[in-house]
Structure formats: C-alpha cells, structure tokens
Amino acid sequence: MNTVFLSAAFCLSNACTSNWPQFRGPESNQLTKEKKLPEEWSNEKNIEWKYKLSGRGWSSPVVWGDRVFLTSAVLEDTTLQWTQSGSGERSRVNPSDAEYRWEVCCLNANTGEELWKRIAHKGTPRIPTHRDNTYASETPVTDGKRVYVYFGMTGMFAYDFDGNLVWEKDMGVYPSQKDWGVSSSPLLFKNTLYLQIDNEDHSFLVALDTESGEEQWRVPRDEKTNWSSPVIWKNKVRTELVTSGGIARSYDPGTGALLWELNLGGGRNISSPVADKEMIYLGNEKRSDGGGILFAIKAGAEGDITPQDGASASSGVAWSLPESGLSMASPLLYEGRIYIVERRGGMIYCYQAATGESVYQSINIPDAGPFWSSPWAVDGRIYCMDERGTTHVVKAGDEFKALAQHKLDDKFWASQAIANQSYFFRGVEYLYCVRD
C-alpha cells in the first residue's frame, strides 16, 4: 500500500477538513475551518518556507493532506519574458510565438520540498494571451487521489499523487476576446469535473468523468469570453451548478439541464459567485456597456428571472444593487454580510446579505493598493491582500475598522490556500508557506 493511498485514506476516515482542494476552497467561498492560523507575518516572521517559482501563473495553489500542487507556464528562453519601454521600464510579457513548458509541481506542505514536477505540454501557445494574464491562470483541483489540471486551450490533464499521467483531454482551441486569454478554473463535484469554456466562437459547459476524462454531457452557451469559474450551490431546495457571464445561468449538475437564467446588465465577468443556503450572490465588473450590479438570487428560482426594466427584484431575484464595486476579486460572504474589494483605489464595500442594504461603501483602506485576489475571513476579521503584497486586516461587522497590515515583498494576484494551520500565498517570485 503506497504512502499516497495511506494519506488519502487517513484524511477520508477522519473527516479531514484541512484540505483546500480547489479555487477559493472546499465550498468555493474563501472560508476555512482551520484553527491556530498565524495572526501576523512579514518577510522575517512566520515564514515556514518559501519555494522559488519558475515561469508565470496566476493559478492558486491547492492542498490535500501533506501535498501542495501548483502550475506554471515556463518560457524555454527566459530572456523573452521581459519587454522594455522607451523610458527604460521593464514589464513581463507572454510572447505567443515562443516555446513554453506547461508544468505541474507537487511540494511537501510541511517543508516546501519539491516531490515531483511534470511537463504536461511543451510547445508554442495555441492562442495569445494578454501581458497581464498568463498561460497558467486556471487553478487545479484535487480529490485526494488525483490532481486535475486545466491549462485552457492547451488541454486538461489528470495526474495521480505520484505524478503519473492518468489521462489527458484536448478541449479544443477557440479565440478569446481581444486575445486576452482565459482563466476559468475547473470545478469538482461527485466524481465529475465541470469546465466553463467561454470564448468568441463556440462557448460551452462540459462535464467530464474524473476516472477517464470521458464526457458525461455538454451544453452550448450563448456567451462570449468570460473569466469566472463555476460553483456548486447546495441550497435549501436543491443542488445547482451556477455559472456567470453576460447571463448568469444555473444547471442541473447531473444532466446540464437549464434551471434559471439572469441577464447581468452588461459589464465584464471575472469574479465568481458566492452563496449560502438561501441565496447566491453574483455580478459583473462595471464597464462602458453596463455592469457593476450585484444580484441576490433566491433558492428555487426557475426560468428567466431577469427583473423588468426599472425593477430591482423579480420572482427569483431578492434584490439587486448597482454601483456595487464588483471587479476582479470575488465577493466574500461572512456572518450575514457581503464584502467586496475593488481592483483600483484600494476600496472596500460592505452590504447586508439578506437585503442588499449598504453597511458602508467606497471606503479607502489605508495604504491599500489594487486588489486582484479574493478576500477571506477568519475569527471576525476580513483579510484583503493587495497586489503589492500587503494583507490588510479589517474588523468584520457594521463599522469599518482597519486592524493591521502584514507585508510580503512580492506581487500577488493569485488567491491564497488555507490548510494545515497555514496560509499558502503565491507571488510572482515565490510560493510562501506562512505558519506560527
């Protein structure tokens, strides 16, 4: 009996809750049951280990037991990763005509030791991507037996915990809006993988069997490029598979049958939904064509639930709120309140989840930079990491109060993982394990 099987069996038999198996955690909500997490950190304090990264990737790490998995796209010729402006300023780029290695890496969560690294694919990218995106922006997912890695148009790959390739699948090649690339992460539920593949030519939602990669069902989507990730919503009525986009839609996870749909009023879709038993909350970033509206959708909604012109609610929409502040980071639902951090300006918003009533809006967190990664909550505190590596700690509740700042010298766009009484932060240069 190998050590991987023993580790997985131990976690399953002991109802292990210390895993962070997918984007935004076990329930796709940035919440954790972990105890004894570090309350402060810096470059010199509570850094258990750090692992030097190769290549680029905005994918988040995932954790199962004593394993950490992460992905990267690595240029064969690293001199091509930089461009220089006329003023001499350097910035990273993703040349589409260069050779890359798409890598999957497994680390020991306790020590940071590299256990194995595999090259899933080698060659030139099949589509271009934006300089601020990467060719490894989709977060992998694991069930404790395998890690499932989606590299967008490069393909889907399943590895066992010893690094053996179990299966791979080509999901097709489709152009993205303005060549900005893709980033929607795979979702795992009951031995099924779900992929939201939205693009400019042929958008669809597909369900794959985890054992073989074979398709269970596929449904077309009347959508263009979106960057959000699907979620499973276990509400008081039923379990739903919910996707965002120009139109938010709910599907039966077993068949792909459409349950309800909601026009989100324009904008750009990057943030992913968050939910409780009563409602699911979602919306788009405000752009020139609209957006910026946060919607609260009731459990049990059916059909087209788009509110009539001038209305903020409908049979399936409890409330909607314009100018919500939604942008890149996904909203956080914690203790009956929704927290949103804005990409620009370092601002935070707070709303009552039941009613949409504003608790506070457009408050500048002192010294905060742009927010790309999603906020999380622990023990009555809201944690918001800006791109400059400062985690701003805010008191949860009806009154805004900044409590602390914790700084790491790196750039951060990926959301964190929380497991084993530790935080795992992916920067541009390093993966950091923060532990007391």
N, C-alpha and C positions, 0 to 999 in steps of 0.2 A: 504494500500500500504506500503510495508516494506521499511526500510532505504536502503537496498542494491539496490532495484529497482530504488529508487529515485536517488541514487548516480550514477548508470549506466545511467539513463535517462538524468541526468544533463550533464554528460560527452558527451553523444552522441548528444544531442540537441545543445551543444555549441562547437561542433567540438573539443573536448578536445584533446590536443596534449601532455599533461603532463604524459601520461601513458608510461610505459616501460613493455610491455606485454610478452616479450619472450627473449630468449638468444640473446644478442647483440642489443636489442632494436627493435622498431617498424619495421624498414626496414632491420634488421639483419646486421647493418653496424657500430655500435658504435657511431652514430651521434645523436644529440639531437637538438630540437628547444627551449629548456629551456633557460630562461634568469635569470640573477641575481644569478648565481651559485657561491658558495664560491670560492675565488681565493687562499685561503690558509687554512691549517688546521694542527692540531697536536693533541697529546693526551689531551692537555689542551685548545685548541682553536677550536671553531666552531663544537664541538661535541654536536649535538642537543640531542641525546640519543644513548644508546647502549644496546643491548639485548644479554644476556648471552645464548650462544648456547649449546645445548645438542647433543651428538653424533657427527658424522662426515658427511661431504658433501661438494663436490666441485661445487655443483649446485649454480647458481647465483640467487639472489632474483629477483622477478618480482613485478611490481607495477601497480595498477589500482585505480585511484582516491585516496582515503584515506586508501587503503589496501596494505599491503606488504605480499607476500607469499614466503615461503621458505621450503625446505625439508631437512631431515636428516635421517641417519640410526643410531640408538642408541643401543649400546650393553646393554643387561639386566644386565650383570655383568661387570661393568666398569673397574674392575681390569684387565680384559683381553685385554684392548686396548693398553697396553704397553709391549714392549719386551726390554730386556737389554742385551747388548753385553758384551763380556769378559772384555772390557775396562771400563764397567760401564755406557756407553752411552745409554740413553733410546730413543726409537723411537716408533711411533704409528704403529699398525698393524690392520688387518681386519681378525680375525680368522673366518674361513669358517664353523666351527663346533659349533659355539656359537649361542645363541638366540639373535635376534635383534628385534627392533620395527622400522618400516619404517613410519616416521612421516611427516605430512603436518601441517604447522603452519601459522596462519594469524595474522598479527600485525596491529595496528593503525599506519599509516605512519607518523602522526604528533607527536605522543607521545611515540611510541615504546611499548605501552601496548599490551599484548597478548590477542587477541579477542577470538581465539579458536585454539585448537590443536587436530588433529585426527590421530589415528593409522590406516594406510592403510593396513598394514600387520604385522603379528607377527610370528616369526619362525626362522629357520636357512636359510642361503642363498642358493639359488638353484644352483649357480655357485661360484667358488672362485673369488677373485679379488686381484690385486697387492697391496702391502703395501702402495704405493703412490697414489693409486686410492681410491675410496670409493664406498659404495653401494648406494650412493645418489649423483651421479655426473651429472645427467641429469637435466637441468633447466626446471621448469614447464612453462606453457603458459596459458594465460587467455584472454577471450574475453569480460570481464566485466560482464558476467553472471555466468560463472563457471571458476574454475581453473582446468587445466588438468595436471595430474602428472604422469610422466613415470619413474618408478623405474627399468628400464632394464628388466632383466629376472624375476623380481618379479611381474611385471604387470603394467597396465595402469588404472588410477583412475580419475574420474571426480567428483568434489565437487561444490556445489553452494556456494555463498558468505556467507551463514550462517553456512557452514561446514557440510551440509548434503551430503551424498554419493548419487550421481545421477546414476552412472553406473561404472562398473569395467570390465576389459577385460584381460584375460591371453593371452599374445602374444607368448607363447612357451618358451622352455628352450634350449639354444644352447651354446656350449663351445666357449670361447674366446681364442685368440692367447696367448699361454704361461700362461693361467689363469690370464691375466692382467685385465680382466673385461671390462666394457662397459661405454660409456659416451655420446652417440649421443642424442641430445635433440629433443623433438617434435617440429613441425612447424605447425602453424595455418594459413589457408587462406580460406576465403569464406565458413565458416561453415564446413571445412574439416581439420582434423588432419593428418599430414604426419609423418610416423616413418621410419627411415632408420635403419633396423635391420641387420647389417652385423656381421658375425660370422664365425666360422670354418666349419660349417656343412651345413647351409641352409640359405643363405643371401636373403633378400627380402626387397622391399619397399612397404609400405601399406598405404592406405588412409582410414580413419575412419570418420564416421558421428559424429559431435560434440553432437548432441542431444541424440543419442542412443549408440554410440560406434560400430555400425554395420559397417562391411567392405563395402567400395564402390568399391575398386579394390585392387589387389595385383599383383606385378610383381616380378619374381625371378631376382636375381643379381648374376652374376658370379664374386663374391668377397669373400675375407676372412675378418677377423676382421678389422674394421675401427672405428675411434672415432670421426670423424667430424659430423657436423649437416647439414641437407639440408637447402636450401634457396629458396625463391621465387624471380625470376629475372623478373622484369617488364621492358623490354627493348623497343626500338623503333619499333620493329617488332611484338612482341607477349609477352605473359607471360609464363614463364617456371619454372619448378621445377628442381633445379640443385643439384646434389649430387657429392661428391668427393669420392675417393677411389684409388685403383690401376688404375682404369679407371674412369675418370670423365664422368658423363652422365647427359643429360637433358631429361626431360619427360614432356609430356602434363599433367598439374595438374588435368584436368578433367577425363582423361582416363588411364593415365600411359603409353601411347604410347611413345616409344623412339624417340627423335628428333635428337640428336647427341651424339657422344662419343669420348673421347680423352684419349689415353694412357699417363699417367703422368710420365712414365720412372722410376718406382720403388720408393723406399722410404717408409716412414710411414705416414699415413694420419690421422692427428689430427686437423689441422687448417681448418676453414670453409671459403667458398668463400665470396668475396665482389664484388659489381657491381655498375655500373651506367647505363644509358640508352643505351650507345654504346657498352660496353664490360663488361665481368665478369672475375675476376682475381682469380686464384687458383693454388694450387700445393701441394707437399708433402715435409715433412722433409727429409733431406739427411740422408741416411743410407748406409750400406755396399753394398746394391743391387742397389743403384742409388738414384734418387730423388733430392730435392733441387732446382728444376726448377719451376720458376714462369711463368704461361701461361696467356696470354690475349686472350680471345675468343670473336669473333665478334657476335653481334646480328644477328639473322637469319641463323646461322650455321646449316648445315644439314649433316647427315650421319657420317662416320668415318673421323674426322678432324685431326687425328694424323699426324704431319709433317713427311716427309720421312727422312730416316737416313741422318744425317748431315745437315738437314734443321732446321731453327728456326721458320718457319711460314708455313701456309697452307691455303686452301680456307676458313677455319673457324678460324684459329689462326692468330691473327695480329702480335704477337711476342712472343717469349719465352726467358727466361733468366736463365742460370744455376748459381749455387752458389748464390742463391737469399737471403739466410739467413732464409727462412721459417722454422719454427719448431713447437712449441706448440701454441703460440698465433696466432690468425687470423690476416691477414693484414688489415690495415686501409687505406681507400681511402678518401682523403681530398684535396679539391682545386686543383685537377689535378695531385696529387702526391700520390704514394703508400708508406706507412711507414710499416716497418717490424721490430719487436724486436725479438732478439734471446734468446733461453732458457738459454744458457750458455754464460758467458762472459759479460753480460750486454750491448750488442751491438745493434745499430740501423742502418737501411738501408733505403734509400730513392730513389725512381725511378719516372721518368716521366710516368704517366699512359698511355698517348697516344702512346708512342714509346718504352717504356722499358729502355730508356736511364738512366744511373746511375746519380743521383744527388750527392749522397755520399754513401759510403759503409763501413761496418765494423768499425764504429766509436764507441768507448767505451764511454758510458755515464758516467760521473764522479761518482764514488762510487756506481754504479748500481750493483745489484745482479741479479740472474736469473729471466727471465720473463716468466710467465705462463699465466697470464690473458692478455686479448687483450687490446691494447691501444685505446684511444678515443680522440676526438678533440673538442675544444670549443674556439671560438673567436681568431683564429690564433695561437692557442697553442696546442701542442700534449702532451697528458698525458700518462705516462707509469708507471704502478705500478709494482714494483718488488716483489718477494716473501717475502722479509724482511719487507714489509710494507711502503717502501719509494716510493712515487709518484714523478717521475722525469718529470719536465715540460720543453719541448723543443719548440723553436720557429718554426712554420711552415714556409716552404719556401725552397729556393735553398741553403741556407747556414746553417750548423748545429750551433745552439747556445743553450746551456743549460741555462734555465732561473731561475729555482727554484727547491726546494725539499720540500716535505711535508711528515712527518713521523708519522705512527701509529705503536704502539708496538704490533704486531700480525703477523701471517703468512698468506699470501694471494695467492691463486691460482685461485679463482673464479673471473670472470669478474664482473664489477660493474653494478648497475642500476642507471639511472638518471631520476628523476621526482620530481615535487613539489618543484622546486628550490633547490633540494638536491641531494647529492650523497649517495648511499647505498652501502657500502663495506662489503662483507662477509669475515671475517677472520676465523681462526680456533677456537678462543675463543668467539668472539662476532660478531654480526651484528651491524655496525656503521651507523648512520644517520649523515651526515655532512651538515650543513646548516649555512648561515650567520645569 
